Amino acid sequence: MKLDDFDFDLPDHLIATRPARPRTSARLLLAEGDAISDRHVFDLPSILRPGDRLILNNTRVIPARLTGMRLREGAGAKVEITLMEPSAEGWRVMAKPLRKLNPGDVVRFSDDLSATVAERGAEDARLVFDRTGEDFDAALRAAGAMPLPPYIATRRAPDAQDNEDYQTVFARRSGAVAAPTASLHFDAALLEALRAMGVDFTEVTLHVGAGTFLPVKVQDVTTHRMHAEWGEVTPEAAAEINATKAAGGRVIPVGTTALRLIESAARSGRVEPWTGETDIFIYPGFRFHATDGLMTNFHLPKSTLLMLVSALMGKDRIDRIYAHAVNTGYRFFSYGDASLLLP
């Protein structure tokens, strides 16, 4: 499989920079087997069945984008930082421009938040902030901005509306630096309508990392190395999913993050309780153990997520689905429209 096999032409005007309002008014491409139909997210109660189980990623996006001034004797420089992942030794970050940071430099983001550069690598750096715990969280909320994906951030700056738009209504566990974007289409009323008709829900956690936006750089896609992300499937969640499978219901992750997590937990053939980092890479030929369908947005050309949906539906079907989406004006990427893929 070559990277170019997963390319397609996408007109710029189909890249969404704002979400549909209300959330549930987004278009929904329904693909059942070989059939394709055009619906809306608010139609889900007429599409799903009693006994289906939706898997929701309850991660909460932190305002991980920071703009600060590097303070060095004799010179200052503006630096943009995106938090990637924390550790006991500080935060790993992407920095622009990275070359302006040296170990020992101090970067001031606000009167209440500064960081010292602990080390600089070839592609990222490690910062140690001057606050920890709840003090750090409060200072980050005040100084940070939502980490919009590059294909939105290059078209407009983040603003206060993104604090609501780029967060799911069931976000509970802070730690993501990118949203599980298929979940952005749900509101409380839709969740309640689905629950009332007999659809079940299971929450899992996968803290989406900034690496989700990194391009595939190898032509032989099977040699690509995925970024690792922390996730958890609790014993209760695993039991719920396995019970649905045993009863003949469909397990449908909402978003590729939820799918990657439950498949990481199901390598034995059934979903097991699971906590840790996953770098699972799903491409055509992958054997699914837990997933019966997927609700997801439309993905970038040559991306690992396009490879994932090709694994679920088959490459030829995905080619037809994406051609239909482009030809009929579906909106793409994080703030775009959705698809429900039922192989």
Buried (B, 14 or more C-beta within 10 A) or exposed (E): BEBEBBEBEBEEEBBBBEBBEEBBEBBBBBBEEEEBEBBBBBBBBEBBEEEBBBBBBBBBBBBBBBBBBBEBEEEEBEBBBBBBBBEEEBBBBBBEEBEBBEEEBBBBBBEBBBBBBBBBEEEBBBBBBBBEEEEBBEBBEEBBBBBBBEBBBEEEEBEEEBBEBBBBBBBEBEBBBBBBBBBBBBBEEBBEBBEEBEBBBBBBBBBBBBBBBBEBEEEEBEEBEBBBBBBBBBEEBBEBBBEBBEEEBBBBBBBBBBBBBBBBBBBEEBBBEBEEEBEBBBBBEBEBBBBBBBBBBBBBBBBBBBBBBBBBBBBEBBBBBBEBBBEEEBBBBBBBBBBBBBB
